């Protein structure tokens, strides 16, 4: 009978161990399912981030192409300004100095000063620097 009691005691201990293991297994299974759900959620979020990254990369590439186009246009405009507009401005300025200001400093009379100012204002309004001035006299040639 002692052997039966010992076996019964061992069986009860094994039953307790089995119950403990079953409880631990259930806890681990719950933890695994939670981790699996978290993994699936993170995977979905990762896919969304990859899509957003793809969109951002496309936008970046489009902006880079537009920037390069603008750089080309800027270079073209800079070349246009430096080759056409700036020399024309220098010519206009040189002509203004030649026609209006040189005579003022060389002659120094008040009449020439008023006449030069009148010609400058008239030419700025009428853009007629190659015509005779309003006083009927050919433009001053230095």
C-alpha positions in Angstrom: 0.0 0.0 0.0 2.9 2.2 0.6 3.9 1.8 -3.0 0.4 2.8 -4.1 0.5 5.9 -1.9 3.9 6.8 -3.3 2.6 6.3 -6.8 -0.5 8.3 -6.0 1.7 11.0 -4.5 3.9 11.0 -7.6 0.9 11.0 -9.8 -0.5 14.0 -7.9 2.8 15.8 -8.2 2.9 15.1 -11.9 -0.6 16.3 -12.2 0.3 19.5 -10.5 3.4 19.9 -12.7 1.3 19.2 -15.7 -1.2 21.9 -14.7 1.6 24.3 -14.1 3.1 23.5 -17.4 -0.3 23.8 -19.1 -0.7 27.3 -17.4 2.7 28.3 -18.5 2.0 27.0 -22.0 -1.2 29.0 -22.2 0.6 32.1 -21.0 3.3 31.6 -23.6 0.7 30.9 -26.3 -1.1 34.2 -25.4 2.3 36.0 -25.5 3.0 34.4 -28.9 -0.3 35.4 -30.3 0.1 38.9 -29.0 3.6 39.1 -30.5 2.3 37.7 -33.8 -0.5 40.3 -33.9 2.0 43.0 -33.1 4.3 41.7 -35.9 1.4 41.7 -38.4 0.5 45.3 -37.3 4.1 46.3 -37.7 4.3 44.6 -41.1 1.2 46.5 -42.2 2.8 49.8 -40.9 6.0 48.9 -42.6 4.2 48.4 -45.9 2.5 51.8 -45.5 5.8 53.4 -44.7 7.3 51.8 -47.8 4.5 53.2 -49.9 5.0 56.7 -48.4 8.7 56.4 -49.0 8.1 55.5 -52.6 5.8 58.5 -53.0 8.3 60.8 -51.3 11.1 59.4 -53.5 9.0 60.0 -56.6 8.3 63.6 -55.4 12.0 64.1 -54.7 12.9 62.9 -58.2 10.3 65.1 -59.8 11.6 68.1 -57.8 15.2 67.3 -58.7 14.3 67.2 -62.4 12.4 70.5 -62.0 15.4 72.0 -60.2 17.7 70.9 -62.9 15.4 72.4 -65.5 15.3 75.6 -63.5 19.1 75.6 -63.3 19.3 75.3 -67.1 16.8 78.1 -67.5 18.7 80.2 -65.0 21.9 79.6 -66.8 20.3 80.6 -70.1 18.7 83.7 -68.6 22.0 84.7 -67.0 23.8 84.2 -70.4 21.1 86.2 -72.1 21.4 89.0 -69.6 25.1 89.1 -69.7 25.4 89.0 -73.5 22.4 91.1 -74.6 20.9 93.3 -71.8 23.9 94.4 -69.9 25.9 95.6 -72.9 22.8 97.4 -74.1 22.4 99.1 -70.7 26.1 100.1 -70.8 25.6 101.6 -74.3 22.5 103.5 -73.1 24.4 104.8 -70.1 27.5 105.7 -72.2 25.2 107.6 -74.7 23.5 109.4 -71.8 26.8 110.4 -70.4 28.1 111.5 -73.9 25.0 113.4 -74.8 23.8 115.0 -71.6 26.4 115.1 -68.9 29.7 115.7 -70.7 28.4 118.9 -72.2 27.3 120.1 -68.7 30.7 119.6 -67.2 32.6 120.9 -70.2 30.4 124.0 -70.8 29.2 124.7 -67.2 26.5 127.2 -68.1 23.0 127.0 -66.6 21.4 127.1 -70.1 23.3 123.9 -71.1 22.3 122.2 -67.9 18.6 122.9 -68.3 18.9 121.9 -72.0 20.6 118.6 -71.1 18.0 117.8 -68.5 15.2 118.6 -70.9 16.8 116.3 -73.6 17.3 113.5 -71.1 13.7 113.6 -69.8 12.3 113.8 -73.3 14.5 110.9 -74.6 13.5 108.8 -71.6 9.8 109.4 -72.3 9.9 109.3 -76.1 12.9 106.9 -76.5 14.1 109.0 -79.4 17.8 109.3 -78.7 18.7 109.2 -82.4 16.4 112.1 -83.3 17.1 115.8 -83.2 16.3 117.4 -79.8 13.2 119.4 -79.2 15.2 122.7 -79.6 15.8 121.9 -83.3 19.5 121.4 -82.8 21.4 118.2 -83.5 22.4 116.3 -80.4 25.8 117.1 -78.8 28.5 115.0 -80.2 31.7 114.8 -78.2 
